[in-house]
C-alpha cells in the first residue's frame, strides 16, 4: 500500500534495521539507568527493603510488559489479515488511526472486548493519576519545602500540592491542543526526551565522580536539547544517540 509506506516513512520507520538496533541500544541503556526519576522511583523508595523493591520491580515488568505486547501483536495480526483488503480499497482515504477501533469492534468477542476496554481505561487512569501525583511531590517536597519554606504546615503543603496538580493538568491539556498527532508526542517522549536524560541516569550509578552537580547539568542540557528538537524536522528516534552522546 503506497499510503501505508508513506505513513511509515513519515513516522521514521523506513530504515527498519536501524530502528531495531536503536531500540535495542535504547533498551539496554534504560535498563542500566535503573528506575526512571518519576513515579517508578517513588514505588521503589516506598518498599520496605531492597529485596521487596527488586521483587516489586520485576513483578511489575512481567505483568505490565508481557500481556501488553502480546495483545498488541495479536491485534496487529488480526488487522493485517482482515483489514488490509479494505484499506487498499480506500487508497488515500484510508485512516490508519481507525485500525485499532475497527479491529476491537469487529474481531473481539463481547465479553473479552469489555475486559480489554476496561483494561485500557484502567491503564490510562493509573498513568494519569501517578503522573499527576508525581508532579506536586517533586515541586512541593523537593523544591518548595526544601529551599523556600522548610517550615510549611502540612495542611498548607497539601493545598499547594492540589494547586500544582491542577496547574500541571491544565498546562498539559493546553499543550495537547498543539500536538499534531499522538504518535509524534509519544516518539518525542520515548526517544528524544529519554535520550536527553539517559546518559546522566546511567553514569550516576557507575561513575563515582559523577556528583549531584554533574547530574543536574546533564539532565538540564538533555531536556533543553530535547525541547529544541521539537522545533526541528529530525525524527526523535534517530536523534537519540546524538542526545545521549552530548549529555
C-alpha positions as CSV (number, residue, x, y, z in Angstrom):
1,X,0.0,0.0,0.0
2,X,1.6,3.3,-1.1
3,X,-0.3,5.2,1.6
4,X,1.0,2.9,4.3
5,X,4.6,3.2,3.0
6,X,4.3,7.0,3.1
7,X,3.0,6.8,6.7
8,X,5.9,4.5,7.7
9,X,8.4,6.9,6.1
10,X,6.8,9.9,7.7
11,X,6.9,8.3,11.2
12,X,10.6,7.5,10.7
13,X,10.4,3.7,10.4
14,X,11.6,3.3,6.9
15,X,15.1,2.2,8.0
16,X,13.7,-0.8,9.9
17,X,17.1,-2.4,10.7
18,X,18.4,0.8,12.1
19,X,15.2,1.3,14.0
20,X,15.5,-2.1,15.7
21,X,19.2,-1.6,16.6
22,X,18.4,1.8,18.1
23,X,15.5,0.3,20.0
24,X,17.8,-2.4,21.4
25,X,20.5,0.1,22.3
26,X,18.0,2.4,24.0
27,X,16.5,-0.5,26.0
28,X,19.9,-1.6,27.3
29,X,20.8,1.9,28.4
30,X,17.5,2.4,30.1
31,X,18.0,-0.9,32.0
32,X,21.4,0.2,33.1
33,X,19.9,3.6,34.2
34,X,17.6,1.9,36.7
35,X,14.2,3.2,37.6
36,X,13.3,6.5,35.9
37,X,13.1,9.6,38.2
38,X,9.3,9.6,38.2
39,X,6.6,7.6,39.9
40,X,8.6,4.4,39.2
41,X,11.3,5.7,41.6
42,X,8.6,6.6,44.2
43,X,7.4,3.0,44.1
44,X,10.9,1.7,44.6
45,X,11.6,4.1,47.5
46,X,8.2,3.1,49.1
47,X,9.3,-0.5,49.5
48,X,10.4,-1.6,53.0
49,X,13.6,-3.4,51.9
50,X,15.8,-3.6,48.8
51,X,14.6,-7.2,48.3
52,X,11.0,-6.1,48.2
53,X,11.8,-3.3,45.9
54,X,13.6,-5.7,43.5
55,X,10.7,-8.2,43.6
56,X,8.1,-5.4,43.0
57,X,10.1,-4.1,40.1
58,X,10.5,-7.5,38.5
59,X,6.8,-8.4,39.0
60,X,5.6,-5.1,37.5
61,X,7.8,-5.7,34.4
62,X,6.3,-9.2,33.9
63,X,2.7,-8.2,34.5
64,X,2.9,-5.0,32.6
65,X,5.1,-5.7,29.6
66,X,4.3,-9.3,28.6
67,X,0.5,-9.0,28.3
68,X,0.7,-5.6,26.7
69,X,2.9,-6.5,23.8
70,X,1.3,-9.9,23.3
71,X,-2.0,-8.2,22.9
72,X,-0.6,-5.6,20.6
73,X,1.0,-8.3,18.4
74,X,-2.3,-10.3,18.3
75,X,-4.3,-7.2,17.3
76,X,-1.8,-6.3,14.6
77,X,-2.0,-9.8,13.1
78,X,-5.8,-9.6,13.0
79,X,-5.7,-6.2,11.4
80,X,-3.2,-7.3,8.8
81,X,-5.2,-10.4,7.8
82,X,-8.7,-8.9,7.8
83,X,-8.4,-5.2,7.2
84,X,-5.7,-4.9,4.6
85,X,-8.1,-5.5,1.6
86,X,-10.5,-2.8,2.9
87,X,-7.6,-0.4,3.4
88,X,-6.4,-1.0,-0.1
89,X,-9.8,-0.1,-1.5
90,X,-9.8,3.2,0.5
91,X,-6.5,4.3,-1.1
92,X,-5.7,7.9,0.0
93,X,-8.9,8.0,2.2
94,X,-7.5,5.3,4.5
95,X,-7.5,6.4,8.1
96,X,-4.9,4.4,9.9
97,X,-6.0,5.8,13.3
98,X,-9.2,3.7,13.0
99,X,-7.4,0.4,12.7
100,X,-7.4,-0.4,16.4
101,X,-11.1,0.6,17.0
102,X,-12.2,-1.4,13.9
103,X,-10.2,-4.5,15.0
104,X,-11.6,-4.4,18.5
105,X,-15.2,-3.8,17.3
106,X,-15.2,-6.5,14.6
107,X,-13.0,-9.3,15.8
108,X,-13.1,-9.4,19.6
109,X,-15.9,-11.2,21.4
110,X,-18.2,-9.1,23.5
111,X,-17.0,-10.2,27.0
112,X,-13.3,-10.0,26.0
113,X,-13.9,-6.7,24.4
114,X,-15.3,-5.2,27.6
115,X,-12.3,-6.6,29.5
116,X,-9.9,-5.1,27.0
117,X,-11.6,-1.7,27.1
118,X,-11.8,-1.7,30.9
119,X,-8.0,-2.6,31.0
120,X,-7.2,0.3,28.6
121,X,-9.2,2.7,30.7
122,X,-7.6,1.5,33.9
123,X,-4.2,1.9,32.3
124,X,-5.0,5.4,31.3
125,X,-6.4,6.3,34.7
126,X,-3.5,4.8,36.7
127,X,-0.9,6.5,34.5
128,X,-2.7,9.8,34.6
129,X,-3.1,9.6,38.4
130,X,0.5,8.6,39.0
131,X,1.9,11.4,36.8
132,X,-0.4,14.0,38.3
133,X,0.7,13.0,41.8
134,X,4.4,12.8,40.9
135,X,4.5,16.5,39.8
136,X,3.4,18.0,43.2
137,X,5.6,15.6,45.1
138,X,8.7,17.0,43.3
139,X,7.6,20.6,43.3
140,X,6.4,20.8,46.9
141,X,8.8,18.4,48.7
142,X,12.0,18.7,46.7
143,X,11.8,22.4,45.7
144,X,9.4,24.5,47.8
145,X,9.7,22.7,51.1
146,X,13.5,22.2,50.8
147,X,14.6,25.6,49.5
148,X,11.8,28.1,50.0
149,X,9.7,27.3,53.1
150,X,11.0,24.4,55.1
151,X,8.5,25.0,58.0
152,X,5.4,25.0,55.8
153,X,2.4,23.4,57.7
154,X,1.2,20.1,56.4
155,X,-2.3,21.4,55.6
156,X,-0.8,24.2,53.5
157,X,1.5,21.8,51.8
158,X,-1.4,19.6,50.9
159,X,-3.3,22.6,49.4
160,X,-0.2,23.6,47.4
161,X,0.0,20.0,46.1
162,X,-3.6,20.2,44.9
163,X,-2.8,23.5,43.1
164,X,0.3,22.1,41.4
165,X,-1.6,19.1,40.2
166,X,-4.3,21.2,38.7
167,X,-1.8,23.5,37.0
168,X,0.1,20.6,35.5
169,X,-3.1,19.0,34.2
170,X,-4.3,22.3,32.7
171,X,-0.9,23.1,31.1
172,X,-0.7,19.6,29.7
173,X,-4.2,19.8,28.3
174,X,-3.4,23.1,26.6
175,X,-0.2,21.7,25.1
176,X,-2.2,18.8,23.7
177,X,-4.2,21.2,21.5
178,X,-1.0,22.0,19.6
179,X,0.3,18.4,19.2
180,X,-0.2,17.3,15.5
181,X,-0.5,13.6,16.4
182,X,-0.3,11.3,19.4
183,X,2.5,9.3,17.7
184,X,4.7,12.4,17.3
185,X,4.4,13.2,21.1
186,X,5.0,9.5,22.1
187,X,8.0,9.3,19.9
188,X,9.4,12.5,21.4
189,X,8.8,11.2,24.9
190,X,10.3,7.7,24.5
191,X,13.1,8.8,22.1
192,X,14.3,12.4,22.3
193,X,13.4,13.0,26.0
194,X,14.8,9.6,27.1
195,X,18.0,10.3,25.1
196,X,18.4,13.6,26.8
197,X,18.5,12.2,30.4
198,X,19.5,8.5,29.9
199,X,23.3,9.3,30.0
200,X,23.0,11.1,33.3
201,X,21.0,8.4,34.9
202,X,23.4,5.7,33.7
203,X,26.5,7.5,34.9
204,X,25.1,8.3,38.4
205,X,25.2,4.6,39.2
206,X,28.6,3.6,37.8
207,X,30.9,6.6,37.9
208,X,31.8,7.7,41.4
209,X,33.0,11.1,40.3
210,X,29.6,11.9,38.8
211,X,28.2,14.1,41.6
212,X,24.9,15.9,42.0
213,X,26.1,19.0,40.1
214,X,27.1,16.9,37.1
215,X,23.8,15.0,37.2
216,X,21.9,18.3,37.2
217,X,23.9,19.8,34.3
218,X,23.5,16.6,32.3
219,X,19.8,16.4,32.9
220,X,19.3,20.1,32.1
221,X,21.3,20.0,28.9
222,X,19.5,16.9,27.7
223,X,16.0,18.3,28.4
224,X,16.8,21.7,26.7
225,X,18.1,19.9,23.6
226,X,15.0,17.6,23.6
227,X,12.7,20.6,23.7
228,X,14.7,22.2,20.9
229,X,14.3,19.0,18.9
230,X,10.5,19.5,18.8
231,X,11.1,22.6,16.7
232,X,13.0,20.7,14.0
233,X,12.2,18.1,11.4
234,X,14.6,15.5,12.8
235,X,13.0,12.2,13.7
236,X,13.2,11.9,17.6
237,X,14.2,8.2,17.5
238,X,17.2,8.9,15.2
239,X,18.3,11.8,17.4
240,X,18.5,9.5,20.5
241,X,22.3,8.6,20.0
242,X,23.3,12.2,19.5
243,X,21.4,13.4,22.6
244,X,22.8,10.6,24.6
245,X,26.4,11.4,23.4
246,X,26.1,15.1,24.1
247,X,24.7,14.7,27.6
